[in-house]
Amino acid sequence: MSQSVEPAPVALAVERARPPMSPFRRFLSDYAEDRVAVAAFVVFTIILALAMLAPLISPTNPYDLRSLSILDNRQPPGAQSMRGITFWLGSDGLGRDMVSAILYGLRTSLFVGVLSGIAALCLGMAIGLASAYFGGRFDSLVMRLVDLQLSFPSILIALMLLAILGQGVDKVILALVMVQWAYYARAVRGSALVERRREYIEAAQCLALSHWSILFRHLLPNCMPPLIVIGTLQIAHSIALEATLSFLGLGLPPTEPSLGLLISNGFNYLLSGHYWISTYPGIALLVTIFSVNLMGDRLRDVLNPRLQK
């Protein structure tokens, strides 16, 4: 009898010869193992689409004073307005449709969170790279500033800055950038210190390349994976921090839509039974933050070579 050849080595060789999957395909590949992360990705995509299309799909403009009526204030979910519009989630104390207010609030919260996260990433990345590359007294000074800032709660620093700067979208973004840059600086410095001793950096220095080229063309690409993960998680932190500041009255002005302001406006009506004014914006804020955090956890697994199959 002829002995059969086992196909296992051939299959193993074919498997090893396959090109590696992209991070996006790897993110969606293990649906059976991590359905929560994929569901969070789908939910966040829907939230982002609703926020971007808010002016087109909202029943009304909740911050247009001409479209408001004081007779429509605090209407329960499903009630009809004076103009025949159905308040599917009720109305707030000013007569604004809660569906429209939540969509506009999501738009502002995501704009503030993403923009402040990108700006803080760029600032902290540049400072952390320069600190690890040049070292010496500059590195010691930067790390002492980072340690000093991280020793205080983020909300306390943001409150102090906004007490000086005042209210406004630009003021909130600036305050969030000043609060978050230290996280990126410490993370990129730790990665850059390891890459700083690699042979390709020494080769680039021997070729007399400029410091700018070594920092941003050779050193930065190898430090990006942890920054992407931290950036995703910090966007959720920025959204929560902006909502907290607006709830306390130091974030966005009342003329700007914000989930924190909507929750704050309905807080005084909770004991009178008008729960929907605060509950539905709170649910929208909670779902947004959870989806971003779960995406960040999944992204960390994808970008970590030790966790890849």
Rosetta blueprint (number, residue, H / E / L):
1 M L
2 S L
3 Q L
4 S L
5 V L
6 E L
7 P L
8 A H
9 P H
10 V H
11 A H
12 L H
13 A H
14 V H
15 E H
16 R H
17 A H
18 R L
19 P L
20 P L
21 M L
22 S L
23 P H
24 F H
25 R H
26 R H
27 F H
28 L H
29 S H
30 D L
31 Y L
32 A L
33 E L
34 D L
35 R H
36 V H
37 A H
38 V H
39 A H
40 A H
41 F H
42 V H
43 V H
44 F H
45 T H
46 I H
47 I H
48 L H
49 A H
50 L H
51 A H
52 M H
53 L L
54 A H
55 P H
56 L H
57 I H
58 S L
59 P L
60 T L
61 N L
62 P L
63 Y L
64 D L
65 L H
66 R H
67 S H
68 L L
69 S L
70 I H
71 L H
72 D H
73 N L
74 R L
75 Q L
76 P L
77 P L
78 G L
79 A E
80 Q E
81 S L
82 M L
83 R L
84 G L
85 I L
86 T E
87 F E
88 W L
89 L L
90 G L
91 S E
92 D L
93 G L
94 L L
95 G L
96 R L
97 D E
98 M H
99 V H
100 S H
101 A H
102 I H
103 L H
104 Y H
105 G H
106 L H
107 R H
108 T H
109 S H
110 L H
111 F H
112 V H
113 G H
114 V H
115 L H
116 S H
117 G H
118 I H
119 A H
120 A H
121 L H
122 C H
123 L H
124 G H
125 M H
126 A H
127 I H
128 G H
129 L H
130 A H
131 S H
132 A H
133 Y H
134 F H
135 G L
136 G H
137 R H
138 F H
139 D H
140 S H
141 L H
142 V H
143 M H
144 R H
145 L H
146 V H
147 D H
148 L H
149 Q H
150 L H
151 S L
152 F L
153 P L
154 S H
155 I H
156 L H
157 I H
158 A H
159 L H
160 M H
161 L H
162 L H
163 A H
164 I H
165 L H
166 G L
167 Q L
168 G L
169 V H
170 D H
171 K H
172 V H
173 I H
174 L H
175 A H
176 L H
177 V H
178 M H
179 V H
180 Q H
181 W H
182 A H
183 Y H
184 Y H
185 A H
186 R H
187 A H
188 V H
189 R H
190 G H
191 S H
192 A H
193 L H
194 V H
195 E H
196 R L
197 R L
198 R L
199 E H
200 Y H
201 I H
202 E H
203 A H
204 A H
205 Q H
206 C H
207 L L
208 A L
209 L L
210 S L
211 H H
212 W H
213 S H
214 I H
215 L H
216 F H
217 R H
218 H H
219 L H
220 L H
221 P H
222 N H
223 C H
224 M H
225 P H
226 P H
227 L H
228 I H
229 V H
230 I H
231 G H
232 T H
233 L H
234 Q H
235 I H
236 A H
237 H H
238 S H
239 I H
240 A H
241 L H
242 E H
243 A H
244 T H
245 L H
246 S H
247 F H
248 L L
249 G L
250 L L
251 G L
252 L L
253 P L
254 P L
255 T L
256 E L
257 P L
258 S L
259 L H
260 G H
261 L H
262 L H
263 I H
264 S H
265 N H
266 G H
267 F H
268 N L
269 Y L
270 L L
271 L L
272 S L
273 G L
274 H L
275 Y L
276 W H
277 I H
278 S H
279 T H
280 Y H
281 P H
282 G H
283 I H
284 A H
285 L H
286 L H
287 V H
288 T H
289 I H
290 F H
291 S H
292 V H
293 N H
294 L H
295 M H
296 G H
297 D H
298 R H
299 L H
300 R H
301 D H
302 V H
303 L H
304 N L
305 P H
306 R H
307 L H
308 Q L
309 K L
